[in-house]
Amino acid sequence: MNETPIRLTEWSEGSGCGCKIAPAILDQILSSSNSFSQSDSNLLVGNSGKDDAAVYQVSEDIALVNTVDFFTPIVDDPFDFGQIAAANAISDVYAMGGKPLFANAILSWPVEKLAPELAAKVMEGAKSICSKAGIELAGGHSIAAKDPIFGLSVNGIIHPRKIKTNQGAKEDDLIFLTKPLGIGVLATALKRQKIQDQDYEKLVNTACQLNKIGAVLGNHEEVHAMTDVTGFGLLGHLIEMAEGAGLSAELAIGQLPLIEGIQGYIDQFIFPDNTYRNWNAYNTKTEGVKGMDLVKLCDPQTSGGLLIAVSPENKTWFEDTLKQANQEVWQIGSFTPKQEFTVKVS
């Protein structure tokens, strides 16, 4: 008799970056804690700006970039889970404009209920992505627990004067995005066993795509700010960029890139519950959102694309640079002076 295949997504309520703590609760945790009070002048980027990674200066020309990211399964296949988790974690270094050097694994596994061989496949998937990024998976830490969780702590380097934070946008900067949206929608379709085979391939291919272009853009002052789009959705991360720079943003809903086929799932109300969580956190700061467009804006992404602010006079240079690197990119809006609403959608 054939055994029922193990479905990793059955082991968690949320999945991928969609299992992040809600923005309002996270703000409450951080604001009521003194754990992140920071006085070391060599800590160039810490927790104050809600940025993607910490940056610590070790010499005149070198700063260390460090990040940690982990989550519950977003897909059922353990190898694919490892790939996606690794790509997502490494992305935080790229989002700062840095070059990743090596990674350590973080593994929680219910060893009495899920075979160790499945965890080994998760590690294999992570190692394959690390190899594509040109780094070693150097070691890590594991615990036996009731929930399968996997991720990486990643170390990288950057020149102290070339750091790209999520707060550096300037008035009139153009807003670009390097991956289409919809990973959360497809992950939910998978969890509900509604996904088509070709759409599963799109999910994995999009989530496993490395944001390597970030390391290139870190060398160019024409790029003013970067972050990657993850669990708080495009809207949440754009609001962080705008507020960090003391600006507002205009977003063209018709210019948002979407993974082909996700609209059919949205029409069936197949999307993460945390989409509404994100909307509830950010809707008072947003104007012009109509109907189910909120799903596109608030869909929690796992290993999403880079959100980039570029001066308008350098648009041609920027698009040519990404074309030469075979990196897709979409212009989706611009930053404006501070308005009543942080984001205006049209």
N, C-alpha and C positions, 0 to 999 in steps of 0.2 A: 504494500500500500504506500502510495506517495505521500510524503509529509507536506503539510501546508507551508508554502514559502514564508520566510520571515519578512515582515514588513516593518522596517525600522521606524517609519512615521507613526505607527500605532503606539509608540512608546513615549509620545509627548503630545501635549495639547497644542502648543505652538510649533513652529518649525523655522529653522534658520534664524535670520535676524528678526523675524517676526516674534520671537520669544523674548525680545528685549523688554526690560521694565518700562512701563508707560512713562512718557516724558514728564507729566506732572508729578508722578510719584518719585521719579529719579531726581527732579529738581528739589523735591522736599527732602530726600535723603541727603543730597549734597549740601543744601543750604543749612541744614540743621547739624552738620557734622564739622568738626575742626580737623578732621583727618587729612584734609587737602590744603591746609594753610601752608604756604610755601614762601621761603625767604632766601633760598640759595640763588644767587645771581647767575650761576651757570646753568640753571634750569630755564632754558629759553622759551620752552612751551610746556606748560603744565595743564592743570585741570580748568583753569579759569575761563578759557575760551571754548570749551566743549569741542576741542579739536580731535583729530584722528589718532594722533600719537604724541608721546612726550619726546622732547628734544633736549639733550644735555650737552653743553659745550665742553670738550675735553682738551682742545688746543685752539690756536688762532684760526686754523683752517679746517678743523674737523669737529663735528657735533654728532653725537650718538642719537639715533632715532629708535625708540622702543614702543612696541604696541603689544596688546594681548587681545585675542578675540576667539570666542568659542560659543557653540550653540548646540541645540538638540537637532536630530536628523531632519533634513529638508527633503530628502529622497530616500527610497527604500534600499537601493543598491549601496552597499558599504563602500565600495571603491569610489563611486561618484560622490558619496557623502564626504569622504576624505578629500577629494579633489576640490569640491566647492568650499569646504571649510578652510582649506589652505589658501586658495585664491582670495577668499574674503579677507583673511588675516593679513596676507602680504600686501593687499591693496592699501592698507592704512599707511604703510611706509611710502608707497608710490604717491599717495594723496598729499604727502608733505613735500613732495619733490625729491625724496630720498632714494638711495640705492640699497636694497636689502642685502644683508650679508649672510645670515644664517637664522635658523628657527629651532625652537624647542616645542615639542608636542604636549598638549594637555588632553588627557583621556580619562573619562569616567565611564565605567562599563559594568552592567549587571552580569557578572561572570557566571552566576548560577542559572541564568535564564537565557542569555545570548552567548553563543559559542565564541570562544576566544579567537577562532579562525575568522570570524566576521570583523572583530576589532583589528586583526592583522591586515585585512583587506582595506579597512579605513586608513591605516597607516601607509599602506602601499599607494593608495590614491593621493594622499598628502605628499608623499615623497616624489611622486611623478610630477606634481605641480611645482614643488620646490626645484626639481631639476630643470623645468621649463623656465623658472625664474633665475636659474644660475646659482642657486644657493643649496647649502646642505641642511638636511633635517638632522640636527646634531644630537638631540637627546630629548628629554622631556620628563613628565611626571604623570603617574596614573593612580587612580583610586577605584575601588570596588564600590559601586553605588547603585541605586535603583533605576537611574535614568542614564541612557547613553548620551554622552556629551563629548564633543571633540572640537579642538581648535589649536591655534598656535600662538606662541609668543615669538615675535619677530624682531630682530635687531638689524638696523641699517645705519648708514652714514649719510651726512649731507654737509655742505659748507655752511657755516653759521649765518652767512649773509644771503643764502639762496633758499631759505626755508619758505615754503608756501603754506600759510595758515588759511583757515576758513574766515578770517576777519579782514583780509587785505583788499577787498573789492573797492573800486572807486566809482563815483558818479559817472554815468553813461557807459560803463563797461558792458560789453556783450556777455551773455550767459550761454555757455555751450555744455552739452551732455554727450558722453562717449559711448553709452550703451542704451538700447531701447528698454522701456519699462514693461513690467508684467510678470516678473519672476515670482512674486507673491501669489498672483492669480493662478499661474501654472502649478505652483507647489500645492495650492489648495485643491486644484483639480486632481492632482495626483493623490493627495490624502483622501479625497472622497471617491477615488477610483473612477473618475470621469475623464481622465486625460487621454488624448489620442497619442499614439506612438510617436508621430512626427513632432508633436508638441513637447513631448518629454525630451526629445533630442534638442529642441530649441532651448528648453529650460537648462539642460546641462551645458550645452555649448555657450550660452550667454553667461551663465554663472561662473564657468571655468575660465573665461577669457581674462587674462591678466591685464591689469591697468599699467603696463610697463611704460606707456607714454608719459606717465607722471614723472618718472626719473629724468626724461628728456626735458620736459617743460620746467623742471626745477632750475635749469641753467639759464632761463630766459626771463628777464625782468618785465617783458611785455605781458607776461601772465601774472596777474595781481593776487589771485586767490584760487585755492582748490580745496575740494573735499570729495569724499565718495558717498554715493547715495546708498543707504542701507535701511535699517529697520524703521526709521521715522518717515520714510517715503521721500519723494522728491520735494514735496511741500515743506516738510519739517526741516530738511537739511538746507533748503534754500532760505528759509526764515532764519536759521542760525547764521548763514552767511550775511544776510542783509542786516540783521540786528547787530552782528559783530562789527560791521563797518559803519553803523549809524545811518543806513540807507533803507530804501524800499526797493521792490522789484516789480517789473511788469512781465507777465508770462503769457505767451501765445499758446492757448490750449491746442489749436490745430497744428502746431509745429512740434508737439511732443512725439518723439519716436516710440512706437509700441511694437512689442514682439508680435509678429504676424499671427493672427488667430485668437488673440486674447479677448477681443470684443465679444465673441460668441460665448465665452465662459461668463463674462460680466453680465451679458443679457440673461443668463440663467442664474444670476446672483451667486456665482461661484467666485468668491474672493475671500481673503483672510478676514476674520473677525477684527483683527487689530487694525484693519483699514479704518474702521469707525473710531477706534481708539485714537488713532493719529488725527483724524478729522476733528474729533472732540477737543483735542489738545490745541489745534491750530486754526479752527474756523473763525474765531473772533479776530484773528489777525489777517484775514483773507477776504477779498471782495471779488464778486463776479463768478463764483463757481456755480454751475448749473447742473442739476440732476446728478446722474451717475458719473459725471466728470470727476467727482471727488475720488473715485476709485483709482483713476489714472494718477492723480496727484498724491494720494496717500497710501497706495499699495506698498507694503514693506518689501524692500528689495534685499536680497542676499547676494553679496558680491556684485553690487550694481556698478554703474559707470561713474566716471569722474564728472563733477560739476565744476566748471571752470569759468573764471572771470578774466576777460581779455579786453584791453583797450581797443576802442573801435577803429582807430587808425592802423591797428595791426591785424585786422581781421584777415586780410589776404595772406599775410605771412603765416598766421596761425593755421589757417585751413590748408595751406600748401605744406606746412611742416607735418601736419597729421596725415595728409595724403601720402607724402613720401614714406611715412612710417606704416602705411597700410592700416591706419586707424580711422574708423568711421567716427563722424562727429555731426551733431545737429545743433544749430543755433535756435534757442528756445525763448529768448527774452533779453532783457537789459535791466541794469540797476539805475535807479532814479533817486532824486533827493528824497529825504524822509517824508512820508505821507501819513495820513490817518491810518491806513491799512498797510501792513508790511508787504503783502503781495497782492497785486491786482491781476486778475485773470481775465483775458478777453479772447 
